[in-house]
Amino acid sequence: MATIGAGELAAYFPEPDTMEGRAIEAVDAVVGTLAGELGLIEAASHAAEAARLRLAR
């Protein structure tokens, strides 16, 4: 497996330019982690799939 250099990785994940961008990114990460731990993401995924199937009929 080829290794990726730090410069190449930075191209895929650019850093936010402002303090606000960094704060938003940090809050999104915390909320995503918390939702995953509480099972909210899985529950929302199941609800969305059920709604999609109902609309497809």
Jmol script that loads the backbone (N, CA, C; Angstrom):
load data "model"
ATOM      1  N   MET A   1       0.846  -1.174   0.000  1.00  0.00           N
ATOM      2  CA  MET A   1       0.000   0.000   0.000  1.00  0.00           C
ATOM      3  C   MET A   1       0.896   1.245   0.000  1.00  0.00           C
ATOM      4  N   ALA A   2       0.611   2.149  -0.870  1.00  0.00           N
ATOM      5  CA  ALA A   2       1.430   3.358  -0.985  1.00  0.00           C
ATOM      6  C   ALA A   2       1.133   4.308   0.169  1.00  0.00           C
ATOM      7  N   THR A   3       2.148   4.995   0.632  1.00  0.00           N
ATOM      8  CA  THR A   3       1.943   5.978   1.693  1.00  0.00           C
ATOM      9  C   THR A   3       1.631   7.331   1.071  1.00  0.00           C
ATOM     10  N   ILE A   4       0.852   8.103   1.778  1.00  0.00           N
ATOM     11  CA  ILE A   4       0.471   9.436   1.323  1.00  0.00           C
ATOM     12  C   ILE A   4       1.277  10.452   2.119  1.00  0.00           C
ATOM     13  N   GLY A   5       1.892  11.386   1.433  1.00  0.00           N
ATOM     14  CA  GLY A   5       2.651  12.438   2.097  1.00  0.00           C
ATOM     15  C   GLY A   5       1.731  13.458   2.726  1.00  0.00           C
ATOM     16  N   ALA A   6       2.253  14.223   3.657  1.00  0.00           N
ATOM     17  CA  ALA A   6       1.445  15.227   4.353  1.00  0.00           C
ATOM     18  C   ALA A   6       0.879  16.256   3.386  1.00  0.00           C
ATOM     19  N   GLY A   7       1.644  16.647   2.374  1.00  0.00           N
ATOM     20  CA  GLY A   7       1.153  17.619   1.401  1.00  0.00           C
ATOM     21  C   GLY A   7       0.007  17.082   0.571  1.00  0.00           C
ATOM     22  N   GLU A   8       0.085  15.804   0.226  1.00  0.00           N
ATOM     23  CA  GLU A   8      -0.981  15.182  -0.563  1.00  0.00           C
ATOM     24  C   GLU A   8      -2.257  15.065   0.266  1.00  0.00           C
ATOM     25  N   LEU A   9      -2.110  14.712   1.535  1.00  0.00           N
ATOM     26  CA  LEU A   9      -3.273  14.568   2.412  1.00  0.00           C
ATOM     27  C   LEU A   9      -3.950  15.917   2.626  1.00  0.00           C
ATOM     28  N   ALA A  10      -3.171  16.971   2.732  1.00  0.00           N
ATOM     29  CA  ALA A  10      -3.726  18.308   2.933  1.00  0.00           C
ATOM     30  C   ALA A  10      -4.592  18.731   1.760  1.00  0.00           C
ATOM     31  N   ALA A  11      -4.304  18.231   0.576  1.00  0.00           N
ATOM     32  CA  ALA A  11      -5.106  18.566  -0.596  1.00  0.00           C
ATOM     33  C   ALA A  11      -6.509  17.983  -0.481  1.00  0.00           C
ATOM     34  N   TYR A  12      -6.635  16.857   0.192  1.00  0.00           N
ATOM     35  CA  TYR A  12      -7.947  16.232   0.367  1.00  0.00           C
ATOM     36  C   TYR A  12      -8.745  16.844   1.504  1.00  0.00           C
ATOM     37  N   PHE A  13      -8.059  17.303   2.533  1.00  0.00           N
ATOM     38  CA  PHE A  13      -8.706  17.847   3.717  1.00  0.00           C
ATOM     39  C   PHE A  13      -8.149  19.231   4.033  1.00  0.00           C
ATOM     40  N   PRO A  14      -8.597  20.245   3.314  1.00  0.00           N
ATOM     41  CA  PRO A  14      -8.057  21.586   3.577  1.00  0.00           C
ATOM     42  C   PRO A  14      -8.503  22.088   4.948  1.00  0.00           C
ATOM     43  N   GLU A  15      -7.620  22.830   5.606  1.00  0.00           N
ATOM     44  CA  GLU A  15      -7.955  23.388   6.910  1.00  0.00           C
ATOM     45  C   GLU A  15      -8.862  24.597   6.726  1.00  0.00           C
ATOM     46  N   PRO A  16      -9.810  24.787   7.649  1.00  0.00           N
ATOM     47  CA  PRO A  16     -10.655  25.978   7.581  1.00  0.00           C
ATOM     48  C   PRO A  16      -9.798  27.237   7.725  1.00  0.00           C
ATOM     49  N   ASP A  17     -10.177  28.278   7.006  1.00  0.00           N
ATOM     50  CA  ASP A  17      -9.385  29.508   6.994  1.00  0.00           C
ATOM     51  C   ASP A  17      -9.597  30.386   8.218  1.00  0.00           C
ATOM     52  N   THR A  18     -10.751  30.298   8.826  1.00  0.00           N
ATOM     53  CA  THR A  18     -11.071  31.206   9.930  1.00  0.00           C
ATOM     54  C   THR A  18     -11.277  30.439  11.224  1.00  0.00           C
ATOM     55  N   MET A  19     -11.260  31.169  12.319  1.00  0.00           N
ATOM     56  CA  MET A  19     -11.536  30.558  13.620  1.00  0.00           C
ATOM     57  C   MET A  19     -12.968  30.026  13.646  1.00  0.00           C
ATOM     58  N   GLU A  20     -13.881  30.736  12.983  1.00  0.00           N
ATOM     59  CA  GLU A  20     -15.274  30.279  12.918  1.00  0.00           C
ATOM     60  C   GLU A  20     -15.358  28.941  12.196  1.00  0.00           C
ATOM     61  N   GLY A  21     -14.622  28.803  11.114  1.00  0.00           N
ATOM     62  CA  GLY A  21     -14.617  27.537  10.374  1.00  0.00           C
ATOM     63  C   GLY A  21     -14.092  26.396  11.222  1.00  0.00           C
ATOM     64  N   ARG A  22     -13.047  26.665  11.990  1.00  0.00           N
ATOM     65  CA  ARG A  22     -12.498  25.638  12.878  1.00  0.00           C
ATOM     66  C   ARG A  22     -13.496  25.253  13.961  1.00  0.00           C
ATOM     67  N   ALA A  23     -14.194  26.242  14.501  1.00  0.00           N
ATOM     68  CA  ALA A  23     -15.187  25.967  15.541  1.00  0.00           C
ATOM     69  C   ALA A  23     -16.337  25.139  14.987  1.00  0.00           C
ATOM     70  N   ILE A  24     -16.799  25.492  13.805  1.00  0.00           N
ATOM     71  CA  ILE A  24     -17.889  24.740  13.175  1.00  0.00           C
ATOM     72  C   ILE A  24     -17.463  23.299  12.925  1.00  0.00           C
ATOM     73  N   GLU A  25     -16.246  23.117  12.439  1.00  0.00           N
ATOM     74  CA  GLU A  25     -15.736  21.776  12.175  1.00  0.00           C
ATOM     75  C   GLU A  25     -15.656  20.960  13.471  1.00  0.00           C
ATOM     76  N   ALA A  26     -15.203  21.577  14.552  1.00  0.00           N
ATOM     77  CA  ALA A  26     -15.090  20.888  15.837  1.00  0.00           C
ATOM     78  C   ALA A  26     -16.462  20.505  16.384  1.00  0.00           C
ATOM     79  N   VAL A  27     -17.416  21.413  16.295  1.00  0.00           N
ATOM     80  CA  VAL A  27     -18.771  21.131  16.784  1.00  0.00           C
ATOM     81  C   VAL A  27     -19.411  20.024  15.945  1.00  0.00           C
ATOM     82  N   ASP A  28     -19.242  20.068  14.642  1.00  0.00           N
ATOM     83  CA  ASP A  28     -19.777  19.011  13.779  1.00  0.00           C
ATOM     84  C   ASP A  28     -19.202  17.653  14.157  1.00  0.00           C
ATOM     85  N   ALA A  29     -17.909  17.607  14.447  1.00  0.00           N
ATOM     86  CA  ALA A  29     -17.269  16.349  14.825  1.00  0.00           C
ATOM     87  C   ALA A  29     -17.825  15.818  16.142  1.00  0.00           C
ATOM     88  N   VAL A  30     -18.000  16.695  17.123  1.00  0.00           N
ATOM     89  CA  VAL A  30     -18.522  16.276  18.422  1.00  0.00           C
ATOM     90  C   VAL A  30     -19.972  15.804  18.295  1.00  0.00           C
ATOM     91  N   VAL A  31     -20.776  16.548  17.573  1.00  0.00           N
ATOM     92  CA  VAL A  31     -22.182  16.178  17.408  1.00  0.00           C
ATOM     93  C   VAL A  31     -22.301  14.856  16.645  1.00  0.00           C
ATOM     94  N   GLY A  32     -21.496  14.681  15.620  1.00  0.00           N
ATOM     95  CA  GLY A  32     -21.517  13.426  14.871  1.00  0.00           C
ATOM     96  C   GLY A  32     -21.111  12.238  15.721  1.00  0.00           C
ATOM     97  N   THR A  33     -20.080  12.417  16.530  1.00  0.00           N
ATOM     98  CA  THR A  33     -19.635  11.344  17.417  1.00  0.00           C
ATOM     99  C   THR A  33     -20.704  11.016  18.448  1.00  0.00           C
ATOM    100  N   LEU A  34     -21.281  12.035  19.056  1.00  0.00           N
ATOM    101  CA  LEU A  34     -22.320  11.829  20.060  1.00  0.00           C
ATOM    102  C   LEU A  34     -23.542  11.146  19.452  1.00  0.00           C
ATOM    103  N   ALA A  35     -23.965  11.595  18.284  1.00  0.00           N
ATOM    104  CA  ALA A  35     -25.124  10.984  17.625  1.00  0.00           C
ATOM    105  C   ALA A  35     -24.851   9.522  17.297  1.00  0.00           C
ATOM    106  N   GLY A  36     -23.635   9.229  16.868  1.00  0.00           N
ATOM    107  CA  GLY A  36     -23.276   7.842  16.578  1.00  0.00           C
ATOM    108  C   GLY A  36     -23.294   6.981  17.828  1.00  0.00           C
ATOM    109  N   GLU A  37     -22.756   7.510  18.927  1.00  0.00           N
ATOM    110  CA  GLU A  37     -22.728   6.763  20.182  1.00  0.00           C
ATOM    111  C   GLU A  37     -24.130   6.514  20.732  1.00  0.00           C
ATOM    112  N   LEU A  38     -25.022   7.466  20.533  1.00  0.00           N
ATOM    113  CA  LEU A  38     -26.395   7.324  21.032  1.00  0.00           C
ATOM    114  C   LEU A  38     -27.281   6.511  20.092  1.00  0.00           C
ATOM    115  N   GLY A  39     -26.770   6.172  18.914  1.00  0.00           N
ATOM    116  CA  GLY A  39     -27.547   5.397  17.960  1.00  0.00           C
ATOM    117  C   GLY A  39     -28.517   6.232  17.154  1.00  0.00           C
ATOM    118  N   LEU A  40     -28.378   7.547  17.194  1.00  0.00           N
ATOM    119  CA  LEU A  40     -29.307   8.421  16.489  1.00  0.00           C
ATOM    120  C   LEU A  40     -29.115   8.361  14.982  1.00  0.00           C
ATOM    121  N   ILE A  41     -27.875   8.175  14.542  1.00  0.00           N
ATOM    122  CA  ILE A  41     -27.617   8.123  13.107  1.00  0.00           C
ATOM    123  C   ILE A  41     -28.254   6.883  12.506  1.00  0.00           C
ATOM    124  N   GLU A  42     -28.106   5.756  13.183  1.00  0.00           N
ATOM    125  CA  GLU A  42     -28.696   4.517  12.689  1.00  0.00           C
ATOM    126  C   GLU A  42     -30.221   4.612  12.681  1.00  0.00           C
ATOM    127  N   ALA A  43     -30.805   5.182  13.734  1.00  0.00           N
ATOM    128  CA  ALA A  43     -32.260   5.325  13.805  1.00  0.00           C
ATOM    129  C   ALA A  43     -32.764   6.240  12.695  1.00  0.00           C
ATOM    130  N   ALA A  44     -32.069   7.339  12.449  1.00  0.00           N
ATOM    131  CA  ALA A  44     -32.481   8.255  11.393  1.00  0.00           C
ATOM    132  C   ALA A  44     -32.338   7.600  10.024  1.00  0.00           C
ATOM    133  N   SER A  45     -31.323   6.791   9.858  1.00  0.00           N
ATOM    134  CA  SER A  45     -31.106   6.087   8.596  1.00  0.00           C
ATOM    135  C   SER A  45     -32.248   5.116   8.328  1.00  0.00           C
ATOM    136  N   HIS A  46     -32.660   4.386   9.352  1.00  0.00           N
ATOM    137  CA  HIS A  46     -33.782   3.449   9.193  1.00  0.00           C
ATOM    138  C   HIS A  46     -35.078   4.186   8.893  1.00  0.00           C
ATOM    139  N   ALA A  47     -35.310   5.307   9.557  1.00  0.00           N
ATOM    140  CA  ALA A  47     -36.521   6.090   9.326  1.00  0.00           C
ATOM    141  C   ALA A  47     -36.540   6.649   7.906  1.00  0.00           C
ATOM    142  N   ALA A  48     -35.404   7.129   7.433  1.00  0.00           N
ATOM    143  CA  ALA A  48     -35.325   7.670   6.076  1.00  0.00           C
ATOM    144  C   ALA A  48     -35.555   6.573   5.040  1.00  0.00           C
ATOM    145  N   GLU A  49     -35.001   5.398   5.268  1.00  0.00           N
ATOM    146  CA  GLU A  49     -35.195   4.280   4.338  1.00  0.00           C
ATOM    147  C   GLU A  49     -36.657   3.848   4.316  1.00  0.00           C
ATOM    148  N   ALA A  50     -37.303   3.799   5.475  1.00  0.00           N
ATOM    149  CA  ALA A  50     -38.716   3.428   5.540  1.00  0.00           C
ATOM    150  C   ALA A  50     -39.572   4.456   4.799  1.00  0.00           C
ATOM    151  N   ALA A  51     -39.265   5.738   4.965  1.00  0.00           N
ATOM    152  CA  ALA A  51     -40.015   6.784   4.272  1.00  0.00           C
ATOM    153  C   ALA A  51     -39.801   6.687   2.760  1.00  0.00           C
ATOM    154  N   ARG A  52     -38.571   6.400   2.352  1.00  0.00           N
ATOM    155  CA  ARG A  52     -38.276   6.258   0.921  1.00  0.00           C
ATOM    156  C   ARG A  52     -39.055   5.088   0.330  1.00  0.00           C
ATOM    157  N   LEU A  53     -39.141   3.997   1.051  1.00  0.00           N
ATOM    158  CA  LEU A  53     -39.869   2.823   0.557  1.00  0.00           C
ATOM    159  C   LEU A  53     -41.359   3.100   0.466  1.00  0.00           C
ATOM    160  N   ARG A  54     -41.897   3.859   1.444  1.00  0.00           N
ATOM    161  CA  ARG A  54     -43.326   4.212   1.385  1.00  0.00           C
ATOM    162  C   ARG A  54     -43.625   5.092   0.187  1.00  0.00           C
ATOM    163  N   LEU A  55     -42.746   6.028  -0.113  1.00  0.00           N
ATOM    164  CA  LEU A  55     -42.958   6.928  -1.248  1.00  0.00           C
ATOM    165  C   LEU A  55     -42.778   6.223  -2.593  1.00  0.00           C
ATOM    166  N   ALA A  56     -41.985   5.171  -2.601  1.00  0.00           N
ATOM    167  CA  ALA A  56     -41.709   4.447  -3.848  1.00  0.00           C
ATOM    168  C   ALA A  56     -42.900   3.595  -4.286  1.00  0.00           C
ATOM    169  N   ARG A  57     -43.812   3.343  -3.389  1.00  0.00           N
ATOM    170  CA  ARG A  57     -44.962   2.485  -3.723  1.00  0.00           C
ATOM    171  C   ARG A  57     -45.977   3.196  -4.552  1.00  0.00           C
TER     172      ARG A  57
END
end "model"
wireframe off; spacefill off
backbone 0.3
color backbone group
